[in-house]
Amino acid sequence: MPRAADYVPIFRRRREGKTNYHSRRTLVVSRRPFITVFVSDRNVSAQLHVPEKVGDRVVAQAHSRELVEQGWRASRKSLPAAYLVGYLLGLRALKVGVSSAVLYTGVRAFIPGSRIAAVVAGARDAGLDVPASEDALPDESRLRGDHVAEYAKALRDSGLYEQRFSGYVKSGFDPSDYPKLVEEVKAKLKGAMAS
């Protein structure tokens, strides 16, 4: 058992794995707007925060359920869906006058090519200045969903197609149309934010 002089208390949110106080302090001291991303079992959501003395203020947000209103029929947690969420967040950030932001992942590690990186790529394509290495962002083909379309075409004649893409078969969406759907929804988002 540690002696009283050796014991260093750990903040509750750090013990629970919710806050990295070192990176949080650096973020707040910089006073720059920051993006947070949450990927759940079904959706992707992103928010743009501005740090203030009393707490963080959310100035823009986007959720993958909003893509359905623009004609999105594919998975709401896929890499292309995350890209479109980032694109929508970037458009909304520019509309409220925020031109640059940084990514804040908290205690989670940033994984190159992940859905979080896809959100950053979408925000950058919308015109928001988010510092990130090009190597850390997913390829343009993956953001469009070419990898899913090619995989669906490869499985088309086998019995695995109905098994792997059962949700798409039920909804009537052909996964080989992923790139076309991404471009359509991206154009609709841009048009909706312009008006």
Secondary structure, 3 states (H helix, E strand, C coil): CCCCCCCCCCCHHHHCCCCCHHHHHHHHHHCCCEEEEEECCCCEEEEEEEEECCEEEEEEEEECHHHHCCCCCCCCCCHHHHHHHHHHHHHHHHHCCCCECEECCCCCCCCCCCHHHHHHHHHHHHCCECCCCCCCCCCHHHHHCHHHHHHHHHHCCCCHHHHHCHHHHHHCCCHHHHHHHHHHHHHHHHHHHHC
